[in-house]
């Protein structure tokens, strides 16, 4: 579970399992599983950032050639294709 959900900084109004099912039912987002290609890209990022979740998010975006929607300054300073 997300640390922000655990610390109750974000209230999604349902369990994380229900939220994921809801996202799937909307059929507007793809939930991408982490595979060995993404994990290797994570390890090979030339980025001195230790958070494995942030590294995995950036690695996934790079491999899939996707923009990221984030307000995280650390990610913004490393990854250029940012929407927000």
PyMOL Python script that loads the backbone (N, CA, C, O; Angstrom):
from pymol import cmd

cmd.read_pdbstr("""\
ATOM      1  N   UNK A   1       0.843  -1.179   0.000  1.00  0.00           N
ATOM      2  CA  UNK A   1       0.000   0.000   0.000  1.00  0.00           C
ATOM      3  C   UNK A   1       0.882   1.234   0.000  1.00  0.00           C
ATOM      4  O   UNK A   1       1.964   1.243   0.586  1.00  0.00           O
ATOM      5  N   UNK A   2       0.407   2.267  -0.661  1.00  0.00           N
ATOM      6  CA  UNK A   2       1.132   3.531  -0.734  1.00  0.00           C
ATOM      7  C   UNK A   2       1.342   4.118   0.656  1.00  0.00           C
ATOM      8  O   UNK A   2       0.433   4.105   1.486  1.00  0.00           O
ATOM      9  N   UNK A   3       2.553   4.636   0.910  1.00  0.00           N
ATOM     10  CA  UNK A   3       2.774   5.285   2.216  1.00  0.00           C
ATOM     11  C   UNK A   3       1.801   6.427   2.475  1.00  0.00           C
ATOM     12  O   UNK A   3       1.417   6.662   3.621  1.00  0.00           O
ATOM     13  N   UNK A   4       1.401   7.136   1.432  1.00  0.00           N
ATOM     14  CA  UNK A   4       0.449   8.240   1.629  1.00  0.00           C
ATOM     15  C   UNK A   4      -0.922   7.719   2.024  1.00  0.00           C
ATOM     16  O   UNK A   4      -1.630   8.357   2.803  1.00  0.00           O
ATOM     17  N   UNK A   5      -1.303   6.560   1.490  1.00  0.00           N
ATOM     18  CA  UNK A   5      -2.567   5.955   1.913  1.00  0.00           C
ATOM     19  C   UNK A   5      -2.465   5.477   3.348  1.00  0.00           C
ATOM     20  O   UNK A   5      -3.391   5.661   4.138  1.00  0.00           O
ATOM     21  N   UNK A   6      -1.332   4.860   3.689  1.00  0.00           N
ATOM     22  CA  UNK A   6      -1.136   4.360   5.058  1.00  0.00           C
ATOM     23  C   UNK A   6      -1.167   5.491   6.073  1.00  0.00           C
ATOM     24  O   UNK A   6      -1.732   5.340   7.156  1.00  0.00           O
ATOM     25  N   UNK A   7      -0.566   6.617   5.728  1.00  0.00           N
ATOM     26  CA  UNK A   7      -0.526   7.753   6.653  1.00  0.00           C
ATOM     27  C   UNK A   7      -1.784   8.616   6.564  1.00  0.00           C
ATOM     28  O   UNK A   7      -1.886   9.659   7.210  1.00  0.00           O
ATOM     29  N   UNK A   8      -2.741   8.160   5.749  1.00  0.00           N
ATOM     30  CA  UNK A   8      -4.023   8.840   5.569  1.00  0.00           C
ATOM     31  C   UNK A   8      -3.872  10.252   5.032  1.00  0.00           C
ATOM     32  O   UNK A   8      -4.659  11.133   5.377  1.00  0.00           O
ATOM     33  N   UNK A   9      -2.862  10.480   4.186  1.00  0.00           N
ATOM     34  CA  UNK A   9      -2.711  11.765   3.518  1.00  0.00           C
ATOM     35  C   UNK A   9      -3.580  11.818   2.268  1.00  0.00           C
ATOM     36  O   UNK A   9      -3.896  12.896   1.763  1.00  0.00           O
ATOM     37  N   UNK A  10      -3.961  10.650   1.778  1.00  0.00           N
ATOM     38  CA  UNK A  10      -4.846  10.540   0.623  1.00  0.00           C
ATOM     39  C   UNK A  10      -6.000   9.629   1.016  1.00  0.00           C
ATOM     40  O   UNK A  10      -5.789   8.545   1.560  1.00  0.00           O
ATOM     41  N   UNK A  11      -7.205  10.070   0.742  1.00  0.00           N
ATOM     42  CA  UNK A  11      -8.383   9.246   1.009  1.00  0.00           C
ATOM     43  C   UNK A  11      -9.041   8.938  -0.327  1.00  0.00           C
ATOM     44  O   UNK A  11      -9.619   9.823  -0.958  1.00  0.00           O
ATOM     45  N   UNK A  12      -8.956   7.693  -0.755  1.00  0.00           N
ATOM     46  CA  UNK A  12      -9.561   7.306  -2.026  1.00  0.00           C
ATOM     47  C   UNK A  12     -10.979   6.762  -1.840  1.00  0.00           C
ATOM     48  O   UNK A  12     -11.641   6.400  -2.812  1.00  0.00           O
ATOM     49  N   UNK A  13     -11.431   6.709  -0.612  1.00  0.00           N
ATOM     50  CA  UNK A  13     -12.811   6.332  -0.347  1.00  0.00           C
ATOM     51  C   UNK A  13     -13.130   4.854  -0.480  1.00  0.00           C
ATOM     52  O   UNK A  13     -14.296   4.462  -0.449  1.00  0.00           O
ATOM     53  N   UNK A  14     -12.104   4.037  -0.627  1.00  0.00           N
ATOM     54  CA  UNK A  14     -12.308   2.592  -0.757  1.00  0.00           C
ATOM     55  C   UNK A  14     -10.979   1.902  -0.492  1.00  0.00           C
ATOM     56  O   UNK A  14      -9.949   2.559  -0.339  1.00  0.00           O
ATOM     57  N   UNK A  15     -11.006   0.586  -0.440  1.00  0.00           N
ATOM     58  CA  UNK A  15      -9.748  -0.136  -0.257  1.00  0.00           C
ATOM     59  C   UNK A  15      -8.923  -0.007  -1.528  1.00  0.00           C
ATOM     60  O   UNK A  15      -9.455   0.292  -2.597  1.00  0.00           O
ATOM     61  N   UNK A  16      -7.632  -0.232  -1.407  1.00  0.00           N
ATOM     62  CA  UNK A  16      -6.758  -0.169  -2.580  1.00  0.00           C
ATOM     63  C   UNK A  16      -7.142  -1.244  -3.598  1.00  0.00           C
ATOM     64  O   UNK A  16      -7.052  -1.015  -4.805  1.00  0.00           O
ATOM     65  N   UNK A  17      -7.568  -2.408  -3.120  1.00  0.00           N
ATOM     66  CA  UNK A  17      -8.008  -3.478  -4.025  1.00  0.00           C
ATOM     67  C   UNK A  17      -9.235  -3.041  -4.827  1.00  0.00           C
ATOM     68  O   UNK A  17      -9.301  -3.271  -6.035  1.00  0.00           O
ATOM     69  N   UNK A  18     -10.207  -2.410  -4.158  1.00  0.00           N
ATOM     70  CA  UNK A  18     -11.399  -1.922  -4.855  1.00  0.00           C
ATOM     71  C   UNK A  18     -11.042  -0.807  -5.832  1.00  0.00           C
ATOM     72  O   UNK A  18     -11.603  -0.728  -6.925  1.00  0.00           O
ATOM     73  N   UNK A  19     -10.108   0.050  -5.434  1.00  0.00           N
ATOM     74  CA  UNK A  19      -9.679   1.144  -6.301  1.00  0.00           C
ATOM     75  C   UNK A  19      -9.049   0.592  -7.587  1.00  0.00           C
ATOM     76  O   UNK A  19      -9.331   1.087  -8.678  1.00  0.00           O
ATOM     77  N   UNK A  20      -8.205  -0.423  -7.459  1.00  0.00           N
ATOM     78  CA  UNK A  20      -7.574  -1.023  -8.631  1.00  0.00           C
ATOM     79  C   UNK A  20      -8.622  -1.648  -9.544  1.00  0.00           C
ATOM     80  O   UNK A  20      -8.554  -1.489 -10.763  1.00  0.00           O
ATOM     81  N   UNK A  21      -9.576  -2.347  -8.975  1.00  0.00           N
ATOM     82  CA  UNK A  21     -10.658  -2.930  -9.782  1.00  0.00           C
ATOM     83  C   UNK A  21     -11.454  -1.843 -10.493  1.00  0.00           C
ATOM     84  O   UNK A  21     -11.833  -2.002 -11.653  1.00  0.00           O
ATOM     85  N   UNK A  22     -11.706  -0.744  -9.799  1.00  0.00           N
ATOM     86  CA  UNK A  22     -12.432   0.387 -10.395  1.00  0.00           C
ATOM     87  C   UNK A  22     -11.648   0.959 -11.579  1.00  0.00           C
ATOM     88  O   UNK A  22     -12.228   1.240 -12.628  1.00  0.00           O
ATOM     89  N   UNK A  23     -10.347   1.130 -11.416  1.00  0.00           N
ATOM     90  CA  UNK A  23      -9.507   1.634 -12.505  1.00  0.00           C
ATOM     91  C   UNK A  23      -9.586   0.696 -13.712  1.00  0.00           C
ATOM     92  O   UNK A  23      -9.709   1.151 -14.850  1.00  0.00           O
ATOM     93  N   UNK A  24      -9.514  -0.595 -13.463  1.00  0.00           N
ATOM     94  CA  UNK A  24      -9.599  -1.576 -14.550  1.00  0.00           C
ATOM     95  C   UNK A  24     -10.942  -1.479 -15.273  1.00  0.00           C
ATOM     96  O   UNK A  24     -10.997  -1.549 -16.501  1.00  0.00           O
ATOM     97  N   UNK A  25     -12.018  -1.320 -14.515  1.00  0.00           N
ATOM     98  CA  UNK A  25     -13.356  -1.250 -15.101  1.00  0.00           C
ATOM     99  C   UNK A  25     -13.546  -0.005 -15.967  1.00  0.00           C
ATOM    100  O   UNK A  25     -14.301  -0.039 -16.939  1.00  0.00           O
ATOM    101  N   UNK A  26     -12.875   1.082 -15.629  1.00  0.00           N
ATOM    102  CA  UNK A  26     -12.994   2.310 -16.415  1.00  0.00           C
ATOM    103  C   UNK A  26     -12.418   2.156 -17.814  1.00  0.00           C
ATOM    104  O   UNK A  26     -12.836   2.839 -18.749  1.00  0.00           O
ATOM    105  N   UNK A  27     -11.456   1.255 -17.946  1.00  0.00           N
ATOM    106  CA  UNK A  27     -10.847   0.945 -19.236  1.00  0.00           C
ATOM    107  C   UNK A  27     -10.236   2.177 -19.917  1.00  0.00           C
ATOM    108  O   UNK A  27     -10.287   2.300 -21.141  1.00  0.00           O
ATOM    109  N   UNK A  28      -9.660   3.087 -19.123  1.00  0.00           N
ATOM    110  CA  UNK A  28      -9.006   4.267 -19.679  1.00  0.00           C
ATOM    111  C   UNK A  28      -7.519   4.319 -19.326  1.00  0.00           C
ATOM    112  O   UNK A  28      -6.770   5.105 -19.907  1.00  0.00           O
ATOM    113  N   UNK A  29      -7.097   3.495 -18.388  1.00  0.00           N
ATOM    114  CA  UNK A  29      -5.702   3.400 -17.988  1.00  0.00           C
ATOM    115  C   UNK A  29      -5.260   1.955 -18.078  1.00  0.00           C
ATOM    116  O   UNK A  29      -6.045   1.031 -17.867  1.00  0.00           O
ATOM    117  N   UNK A  30      -4.006   1.779 -18.390  1.00  0.00           N
ATOM    118  CA  UNK A  30      -3.437   0.436 -18.403  1.00  0.00           C
ATOM    119  C   UNK A  30      -2.542   0.285 -17.179  1.00  0.00           C
ATOM    120  O   UNK A  30      -1.660   1.111 -16.945  1.00  0.00           O
ATOM    121  N   UNK A  31      -2.763  -0.743 -16.419  1.00  0.00           N
ATOM    122  CA  UNK A  31      -1.890  -1.059 -15.299  1.00  0.00           C
ATOM    123  C   UNK A  31      -0.792  -1.952 -15.847  1.00  0.00           C
ATOM    124  O   UNK A  31      -1.039  -3.065 -16.309  1.00  0.00           O
ATOM    125  N   UNK A  32       0.435  -1.431 -15.783  1.00  0.00           N
ATOM    126  CA  UNK A  32       1.569  -2.110 -16.399  1.00  0.00           C
ATOM    127  C   UNK A  32       2.316  -2.910 -15.336  1.00  0.00           C
ATOM    128  O   UNK A  32       2.791  -2.340 -14.353  1.00  0.00           O
ATOM    129  N   UNK A  33       2.423  -4.212 -15.523  1.00  0.00           N
ATOM    130  CA  UNK A  33       3.198  -5.005 -14.561  1.00  0.00           C
ATOM    131  C   UNK A  33       4.692  -4.718 -14.710  1.00  0.00           C
ATOM    132  O   UNK A  33       5.173  -4.421 -15.803  1.00  0.00           O
ATOM    133  N   UNK A  34       5.401  -4.811 -13.618  1.00  0.00           N
ATOM    134  CA  UNK A  34       6.847  -4.622 -13.647  1.00  0.00           C
ATOM    135  C   UNK A  34       7.482  -5.936 -14.092  1.00  0.00           C
ATOM    136  O   UNK A  34       7.301  -6.977 -13.461  1.00  0.00           O
ATOM    137  N   UNK A  35       8.223  -5.867 -15.181  1.00  0.00           N
ATOM    138  CA  UNK A  35       8.892  -7.065 -15.685  1.00  0.00           C
ATOM    139  C   UNK A  35      10.401  -6.887 -15.581  1.00  0.00           C
ATOM    140  O   UNK A  35      10.880  -5.874 -15.071  1.00  0.00           O
ATOM    141  N   UNK A  36      11.140  -7.867 -16.063  1.00  0.00           N
ATOM    142  CA  UNK A  36      12.596  -7.805 -15.936  1.00  0.00           C
ATOM    143  C   UNK A  36      13.203  -6.656 -16.737  1.00  0.00           C
ATOM    144  O   UNK A  36      14.245  -6.130 -16.346  1.00  0.00           O
ATOM    145  N   UNK A  37      12.580  -6.252 -17.847  1.00  0.00           N
ATOM    146  CA  UNK A  37      13.106  -5.140 -18.645  1.00  0.00           C
ATOM    147  C   UNK A  37      13.005  -3.821 -17.879  1.00  0.00           C
ATOM    148  O   UNK A  37      13.932  -3.011 -17.882  1.00  0.00           O
ATOM    149  N   UNK A  38      11.883  -3.627 -17.237  1.00  0.00           N
ATOM    150  CA  UNK A  38      11.700  -2.413 -16.434  1.00  0.00           C
ATOM    151  C   UNK A  38      12.644  -2.436 -15.240  1.00  0.00           C
ATOM    152  O   UNK A  38      13.245  -1.415 -14.907  1.00  0.00           O
ATOM    153  N   UNK A  39      12.780  -3.572 -14.603  1.00  0.00           N
ATOM    154  CA  UNK A  39      13.655  -3.647 -13.438  1.00  0.00           C
ATOM    155  C   UNK A  39      15.111  -3.386 -13.814  1.00  0.00           C
ATOM    156  O   UNK A  39      15.821  -2.691 -13.086  1.00  0.00           O
ATOM    157  N   UNK A  40      15.565  -3.932 -14.941  1.00  0.00           N
ATOM    158  CA  UNK A  40      16.940  -3.684 -15.387  1.00  0.00           C
ATOM    159  C   UNK A  40      17.119  -2.202 -15.727  1.00  0.00           C
ATOM    160  O   UNK A  40      18.147  -1.613 -15.390  1.00  0.00           O
ATOM    161  N   UNK A  41      16.145  -1.603 -16.380  1.00  0.00           N
ATOM    162  CA  UNK A  41      16.219  -0.159 -16.669  1.00  0.00           C
ATOM    163  C   UNK A  41      16.295   0.636 -15.372  1.00  0.00           C
ATOM    164  O   UNK A  41      17.046   1.607 -15.280  1.00  0.00           O
ATOM    165  N   UNK A  42      15.527   0.231 -14.378  1.00  0.00           N
ATOM    166  CA  UNK A  42      15.565   0.858 -13.052  1.00  0.00           C
ATOM    167  C   UNK A  42      16.999   0.826 -12.521  1.00  0.00           C
ATOM    168  O   UNK A  42      17.518   1.846 -12.067  1.00  0.00           O
ATOM    169  N   UNK A  43      17.625  -0.322 -12.576  1.00  0.00           N
ATOM    170  CA  UNK A  43      18.985  -0.479 -12.055  1.00  0.00           C
ATOM    171  C   UNK A  43      20.008   0.307 -12.868  1.00  0.00           C
ATOM    172  O   UNK A  43      21.020   0.753 -12.327  1.00  0.00           O
ATOM    173  N   UNK A  44      19.749   0.478 -14.165  1.00  0.00           N
ATOM    174  CA  UNK A  44      20.704   1.148 -15.047  1.00  0.00           C
ATOM    175  C   UNK A  44      20.496   2.652 -15.168  1.00  0.00           C
ATOM    176  O   UNK A  44      21.277   3.326 -15.840  1.00  0.00           O
ATOM    177  N   UNK A  45      19.467   3.188 -14.536  1.00  0.00           N
ATOM    178  CA  UNK A  45      19.261   4.636 -14.617  1.00  0.00           C
ATOM    179  C   UNK A  45      20.492   5.362 -14.096  1.00  0.00           C
ATOM    180  O   UNK A  45      21.028   5.022 -13.041  1.00  0.00           O
ATOM    181  N   UNK A  46      20.930   6.356 -14.842  1.00  0.00           N
ATOM    182  CA  UNK A  46      22.054   7.190 -14.416  1.00  0.00           C
ATOM    183  C   UNK A  46      21.488   8.316 -13.541  1.00  0.00           C
ATOM    184  O   UNK A  46      21.488   9.488 -13.917  1.00  0.00           O
ATOM    185  N   UNK A  47      21.015   7.915 -12.378  1.00  0.00           N
ATOM    186  CA  UNK A  47      20.274   8.821 -11.500  1.00  0.00           C
ATOM    187  C   UNK A  47      20.589   8.447 -10.070  1.00  0.00           C
ATOM    188  O   UNK A  47      20.320   7.322  -9.648  1.00  0.00           O
ATOM    189  N   UNK A  48      21.142   9.353  -9.334  1.00  0.00           N
ATOM    190  CA  UNK A  48      21.513   9.099  -7.946  1.00  0.00           C
ATOM    191  C   UNK A  48      20.291   9.323  -7.046  1.00  0.00           C
ATOM    192  O   UNK A  48      20.237  10.275  -6.267  1.00  0.00           O
ATOM    193  N   UNK A  49      19.330   8.433  -7.176  1.00  0.00           N
ATOM    194  CA  UNK A  49      18.097   8.519  -6.394  1.00  0.00           C
ATOM    195  C   UNK A  49      17.801   7.118  -5.874  1.00  0.00           C
ATOM    196  O   UNK A  49      17.704   6.174  -6.658  1.00  0.00           O
ATOM    197  N   UNK A  50      17.660   6.976  -4.587  1.00  0.00           N
ATOM    198  CA  UNK A  50      17.580   5.649  -3.965  1.00  0.00           C
ATOM    199  C   UNK A  50      16.170   5.059  -3.874  1.00  0.00           C
ATOM    200  O   UNK A  50      16.026   3.850  -3.688  1.00  0.00           O
ATOM    201  N   UNK A  51      15.135   5.878  -4.000  1.00  0.00           N
ATOM    202  CA  UNK A  51      13.766   5.382  -3.824  1.00  0.00           C
ATOM    203  C   UNK A  51      13.412   4.419  -4.961  1.00  0.00           C
ATOM    204  O   UNK A  51      13.289   4.850  -6.107  1.00  0.00           O
ATOM    205  N   UNK A  52      13.247   3.127  -4.668  1.00  0.00           N
ATOM    206  CA  UNK A  52      12.976   2.160  -5.727  1.00  0.00           C
ATOM    207  C   UNK A  52      11.644   2.405  -6.436  1.00  0.00           C
ATOM    208  O   UNK A  52      11.513   2.087  -7.618  1.00  0.00           O
ATOM    209  N   UNK A  53      10.665   2.957  -5.742  1.00  0.00           N
ATOM    210  CA  UNK A  53       9.378   3.237  -6.391  1.00  0.00           C
ATOM    211  C   UNK A  53       9.542   4.339  -7.434  1.00  0.00           C
ATOM    212  O   UNK A  53       9.055   4.205  -8.556  1.00  0.00           O
ATOM    213  N   UNK A  54      10.222   5.426  -7.073  1.00  0.00           N
ATOM    214  CA  UNK A  54      10.451   6.510  -8.033  1.00  0.00           C
ATOM    215  C   UNK A  54      11.281   6.027  -9.212  1.00  0.00           C
ATOM    216  O   UNK A  54      10.996   6.371 -10.359  1.00  0.00           O
ATOM    217  N   UNK A  55      12.297   5.238  -8.935  1.00  0.00           N
ATOM    218  CA  UNK A  55      13.142   4.713 -10.008  1.00  0.00           C
ATOM    219  C   UNK A  55      12.326   3.809 -10.940  1.00  0.00           C
ATOM    220  O   UNK A  55      12.507   3.849 -12.157  1.00  0.00           O
ATOM    221  N   UNK A  56      11.447   3.009 -10.382  1.00  0.00           N
ATOM    222  CA  UNK A  56      10.627   2.116 -11.193  1.00  0.00           C
ATOM    223  C   UNK A  56       9.629   2.906 -12.032  1.00  0.00           C
ATOM    224  O   UNK A  56       9.381   2.556 -13.186  1.00  0.00           O
ATOM    225  N   UNK A  57       9.063   3.948 -11.477  1.00  0.00           N
ATOM    226  CA  UNK A  57       8.133   4.812 -12.230  1.00  0.00           C
ATOM    227  C   UNK A  57       8.852   5.436 -13.422  1.00  0.00           C
ATOM    228  O   UNK A  57       8.337   5.415 -14.540  1.00  0.00           O
ATOM    229  N   UNK A  58      10.031   5.987 -13.187  1.00  0.00           N
ATOM    230  CA  UNK A  58      10.793   6.612 -14.271  1.00  0.00           C
ATOM    231  C   UNK A  58      11.235   5.572 -15.297  1.00  0.00           C
ATOM    232  O   UNK A  58      11.144   5.820 -16.500  1.00  0.00           O
ATOM    233  N   UNK A  59      11.706   4.429 -14.851  1.00  0.00           N
ATOM    234  CA  UNK A  59      12.134   3.376 -15.769  1.00  0.00           C
ATOM    235  C   UNK A  59      10.973   2.909 -16.646  1.00  0.00           C
ATOM    236  O   UNK A  59      11.150   2.688 -17.844  1.00  0.00           O
ATOM    237  N   UNK A  60       9.808   2.761 -16.065  1.00  0.00           N
ATOM    238  CA  UNK A  60       8.626   2.349 -16.827  1.00  0.00           C
ATOM    239  C   UNK A  60       8.278   3.392 -17.875  1.00  0.00           C
ATOM    240  O   UNK A  60       8.004   3.050 -19.025  1.00  0.00           O
ATOM    241  N   UNK A  61       8.286   4.659 -17.488  1.00  0.00           N
ATOM    242  CA  UNK A  61       7.989   5.737 -18.437  1.00  0.00           C
ATOM    243  C   UNK A  61       8.994   5.750 -19.588  1.00  0.00           C
ATOM    244  O   UNK A  61       8.621   5.939 -20.745  1.00  0.00           O
ATOM    245  N   UNK A  62      10.269   5.548 -19.261  1.00  0.00           N
ATOM    246  CA  UNK A  62      11.293   5.532 -20.313  1.00  0.00           C
ATOM    247  C   UNK A  62      11.071   4.382 -21.280  1.00  0.00           C
ATOM    248  O   UNK A  62      11.075   4.579 -22.495  1.00  0.00           O
ATOM    249  N   UNK A  63      10.880   3.191 -20.752  1.00  0.00           N
ATOM    250  CA  UNK A  63      10.713   2.013 -21.614  1.00  0.00           C
ATOM    251  C   UNK A  63       9.461   2.133 -22.473  1.00  0.00           C
ATOM    252  O   UNK A  63       9.477   1.784 -23.653  1.00  0.00           O
ATOM    253  N   UNK A  64       8.390   2.621 -21.889  1.00  0.00           N
ATOM    254  CA  UNK A  64       7.116   2.729 -22.609  1.00  0.00           C
ATOM    255  C   UNK A  64       7.003   4.033 -23.397  1.00  0.00           C
ATOM    256  O   UNK A  64       6.010   4.260 -24.088  1.00  0.00           O
ATOM    257  N   UNK A  65       8.034   4.901 -23.292  1.00  0.00           N
ATOM    258  CA  UNK A  65       8.044   6.204 -23.959  1.00  0.00           C
ATOM    259  C   UNK A  65       6.780   6.998 -23.615  1.00  0.00           C
ATOM    260  O   UNK A  65       6.042   7.448 -24.492  1.00  0.00           O
ATOM    261  N   UNK A  66       6.561   7.151 -22.313  1.00  0.00           N
ATOM    262  CA  UNK A  66       5.367   7.827 -21.809  1.00  0.00           C
ATOM    263  C   UNK A  66       5.738   9.071 -21.002  1.00  0.00           C
ATOM    264  O   UNK A  66       6.792   9.111 -20.369  1.00  0.00           O
ATOM    265  N   UNK A  67       4.878  10.075 -21.026  1.00  0.00           N
ATOM    266  CA  UNK A  67       5.089  11.207 -20.130  1.00  0.00           C
ATOM    267  C   UNK A  67       4.664  10.826 -18.715  1.00  0.00           C
ATOM    268  O   UNK A  67       3.884   9.895 -18.516  1.00  0.00           O
ATOM    269  N   UNK A  68       5.179  11.547 -17.756  1.00  0.00           N
ATOM    270  CA  UNK A  68       4.772  11.344 -16.372  1.00  0.00           C
ATOM    271  C   UNK A  68       3.953  12.536 -15.907  1.00  0.00           C
ATOM    272  O   UNK A  68       4.216  13.677 -16.288  1.00  0.00           O
ATOM    273  N   UNK A  69       2.970  12.259 -15.088  1.00  0.00           N
ATOM    274  CA  UNK A  69       2.207  13.320 -14.452  1.00  0.00           C
ATOM    275  C   UNK A  69       2.628  13.331 -12.989  1.00  0.00           C
ATOM    276  O   UNK A  69       2.200  12.490 -12.198  1.00  0.00           O
ATOM    277  N   UNK A  70       3.472  14.296 -12.645  1.00  0.00           N
ATOM    278  CA  UNK A  70       3.996  14.364 -11.289  1.00  0.00           C
ATOM    279  C   UNK A  70       4.320  15.802 -10.922  1.00  0.00           C
ATOM    280  O   UNK A  70       4.588  16.636 -11.788  1.00  0.00           O
ATOM    281  N   UNK A  71       4.291  16.075  -9.647  1.00  0.00           N
ATOM    282  CA  UNK A  71       4.724  17.361  -9.128  1.00  0.00           C
ATOM    283  C   UNK A  71       6.000  17.174  -8.301  1.00  0.00           C
ATOM    284  O   UNK A  71       6.440  18.094  -7.612  1.00  0.00           O
ATOM    285  N   UNK A  72       6.582  15.989  -8.375  1.00  0.00           N
ATOM    286  CA  UNK A  72       7.786  15.657  -7.615  1.00  0.00           C
ATOM    287  C   UNK A  72       8.996  16.348  -8.239  1.00  0.00           C
ATOM    288  O   UNK A  72       9.351  16.070  -9.385  1.00  0.00           O
ATOM    289  N   UNK A  73       9.627  17.244  -7.488  1.00  0.00           N
ATOM    290  CA  UNK A  73      10.756  18.020  -8.008  1.00  0.00           C
ATOM    291  C   UNK A  73      11.945  17.142  -8.365  1.00  0.00           C
ATOM    292  O   UNK A  73      12.659  17.425  -9.328  1.00  0.00           O
ATOM    293  N   UNK A  74      12.161  16.094  -7.608  1.00  0.00           N
ATOM    294  CA  UNK A  74      13.307  15.219  -7.871  1.00  0.00           C
ATOM    295  C   UNK A  74      13.121  14.497  -9.210  1.00  0.00           C
ATOM    296  O   UNK A  74      14.048  14.430 -10.017  1.00  0.00           O
ATOM    297  N   UNK A  75      11.934  13.966  -9.439  1.00  0.00           N
ATOM    298  CA  UNK A  75      11.662  13.300 -10.717  1.00  0.00           C
ATOM    299  C   UNK A  75      11.725  14.315 -11.853  1.00  0.00           C
ATOM    300  O   UNK A  75      12.299  14.026 -12.902  1.00  0.00           O
ATOM    301  N   UNK A  76      11.149  15.491 -11.664  1.00  0.00           N
ATOM    302  CA  UNK A  76      11.161  16.527 -12.702  1.00  0.00           C
ATOM    303  C   UNK A  76      12.583  16.926 -13.092  1.00  0.00           C
ATOM    304  O   UNK A  76      12.844  17.246 -14.252  1.00  0.00           O
ATOM    305  N   UNK A  77      13.491  16.906 -12.136  1.00  0.00           N
ATOM    306  CA  UNK A  77      14.865  17.303 -12.438  1.00  0.00           C
ATOM    307  C   UNK A  77      15.601  16.238 -13.252  1.00  0.00           C
ATOM    308  O   UNK A  77      16.626  16.531 -13.869  1.00  0.00           O
ATOM    309  N   UNK A  78      15.091  15.013 -13.259  1.00  0.00           N
ATOM    310  CA  UNK A  78      15.752  13.929 -13.971  1.00  0.00           C
ATOM    311  C   UNK A  78      15.050  13.564 -15.281  1.00  0.00           C
ATOM    312  O   UNK A  78      15.707  13.345 -16.299  1.00  0.00           O
ATOM    313  N   UNK A  79      13.743  13.500 -15.253  1.00  0.00           N
ATOM    314  CA  UNK A  79      12.963  13.018 -16.405  1.00  0.00           C
ATOM    315  C   UNK A  79      12.267  14.211 -17.054  1.00  0.00           C
ATOM    316  O   UNK A  79      11.530  14.939 -16.389  1.00  0.00           O
ATOM    317  N   UNK A  80      12.499  14.411 -18.349  1.00  0.00           N
ATOM    318  CA  UNK A  80      12.033  15.622 -19.012  1.00  0.00           C
ATOM    319  C   UNK A  80      10.585  15.605 -19.494  1.00  0.00           C
ATOM    320  O   UNK A  80       9.972  16.664 -19.629  1.00  0.00           O
ATOM    321  N   UNK A  81      10.041  14.450 -19.748  1.00  0.00           N
ATOM    322  CA  UNK A  81       8.694  14.382 -20.314  1.00  0.00           C
ATOM    323  C   UNK A  81       7.653  14.368 -19.193  1.00  0.00           C
ATOM    324  O   UNK A  81       7.112  13.324 -18.830  1.00  0.00           O
ATOM    325  N   UNK A  82       7.393  15.565 -18.660  1.00  0.00           N
ATOM    326  CA  UNK A  82       6.479  15.735 -17.531  1.00  0.00           C
ATOM    327  C   UNK A  82       5.273  16.552 -17.986  1.00  0.00           C
ATOM    328  O   UNK A  82       5.421  17.571 -18.659  1.00  0.00           O
ATOM    329  N   UNK A  83       4.093  16.101 -17.617  1.00  0.00           N
ATOM    330  CA  UNK A  83       2.864  16.807 -17.957  1.00  0.00           C
ATOM    331  C   UNK A  83       2.531  17.899 -16.950  1.00  0.00           C
ATOM    332  O   UNK A  83       2.078  18.976 -17.338  1.00  0.00           O
ATOM    333  N   UNK A  84       2.744  17.643 -15.680  1.00  0.00           N
ATOM    334  CA  UNK A  84       2.222  18.553 -14.652  1.00  0.00           C
ATOM    335  C   UNK A  84       3.334  19.278 -13.985  1.00  0.00           C
ATOM    336  O   UNK A  84       3.094  20.089 -13.091  1.00  0.00           O
TER     337      UNK A  84
END
""", "prot")
cmd.dss("prot")
cmd.show_as("cartoon", "prot")
cmd.util.cbc("prot")
cmd.orient("prot")
